[in-house]
Amino acid sequence: MRAAERMAPIVLWIDELEKAFAAGGTDQDGGVSRRVFGAFLSWLQERTGDVFVVATANDVAKLPPEFIRKGRFDEVFFVDLPNAESRRAIFEIHLRKRHLDPERFDLAGLVQRSDGFSGAEIEEAIVSGLYSAFSLGVPLSTEQLVEELGVTRPLSRTMAEQLDALRGWARDRTVNADGEWLPEARARVARTRPG
């Protein structure tokens, strides 16, 4: 925390916050976890440096409620699975990353077939498709990607109940990162904007 303030102004990104500060943790470490948690909460509340803190959590139910209150994190956003436009961009990014021209692929078809896929699942379909193409001695094709998407069971299907529960929790408690803000959040932003 001191290092972050010394480097300010910065953005401090904490990935999978619930792994570090899960609610209901044990006291098997002699209270060290509780002291670290308390120090971190105090720092979030009282920091004076220009440190913009962003944290992700895959399982908000494991987060202690103290994290979510205003003053520590100013807003809680819900990031759902990528929509069609985002999936197209994900395909383009990961194809280019592997020195492939996205124009050679039927992106519209791939976007349609990848409904319910996360960005990581789309990337893995491309990686698996590349392995298949390499073993056959042919360039990667749309057909191979379609085949890989077809044999992949995305988390949106295998964990559908948990995802639905998370969406239900987020509906009235968070700001939708896709721009569908809750009316209260929209009004709050309008009040804070000059003019």
Secondary structure, 3 states (H helix, E strand, C coil): CHHHHHHCCEEEEECCHHHHCCCCCCCCCCCHHHHHHHHHHHHHHHCCCCEEEEECCCCHHHCCHHHCCCCCCCCCEECCCCCHHHHHHHHHHHHHHCCCCHHHCCHHHHHHHCCCCCHHHHHHHHHHHHHHHHHHCCCCCHHHHHHHHHHCCCHHHHCHHHHHHHHHHHHCCCEECCCCCCHHHHHHHHHHCCC
